[in-house]
Amino acid sequence: MENSKEPSKNNTRIMEVKNMNVAEPTAEESYIVRLREAYPDMKEVKDLSDEEVVEERNKLNSHSDDLMKQSQERAYKIQVGSHQMAGDLIGLLSENCDWTVSDAAVFVSLMNDLRGSKKNMDKEGNIQIRTANITSLYQYLLKMKGKGYNSAVNYLKILSVVGGSVSEAVKQIHDDNQLLKDVHTRLSELDDEKDRRNVEGK
């Protein structure tokens, strides 16, 4: 019997996953790859001149400040579809979320953001939620508790509408935070390289 039989789709998928695992970059390589997406001309630290080390350090320090400011001010798009669904989401959270003395202010901030953004919903049924409140919304939806069939159906209906865009916003926040972390890693490497050269008299 010949062994030239074409692999099934399932087997093909398994092989693809294995190949991806083999090619998975190291943590250091991932860091360099990620940064070069934002800074295509970035060189290895050891290849920089003394002037370039100082120049890049100043540029990244400034960019780091900008990234932190943008993160605090940025709002992310959440698809709710309609004012009715936005109201249902607000009602779900109001009636079913537990809070403690440590996170009462966080919950109030989220609810105020949702109520305010509902009034400014765009024509496509999107609302804009600030960074900190996106994370809170994600956590509250994950930890949601209810009672009875109707409550469960209502929760699933709302989650089916908003869940995808909330998850995408959380992913975007993670990516934004990762870029800031990578910038700080690069800054640390630049400082280390500068110190090394000073010790060696370069």
Secondary structure, DSSP 8 states (H G I E B T S, - for coil): --S-----HHHHHHHHHHHHHHT---HHHHHHHHHHHH-TT---GGGS-HHHHHHHHHHHHHHHHHHHHHHHH-EEEEE--SHHHHHHHHHHHHHH----TTTHHHHHHHHHHHHHHHHT--TTSEEEEEHHHHHHHHHHHHT----SHHHHHHHHHHHHHHHHHHHHHHHHHHHHHHHHHHHHHHHHHHHHHHHHHHHHT-
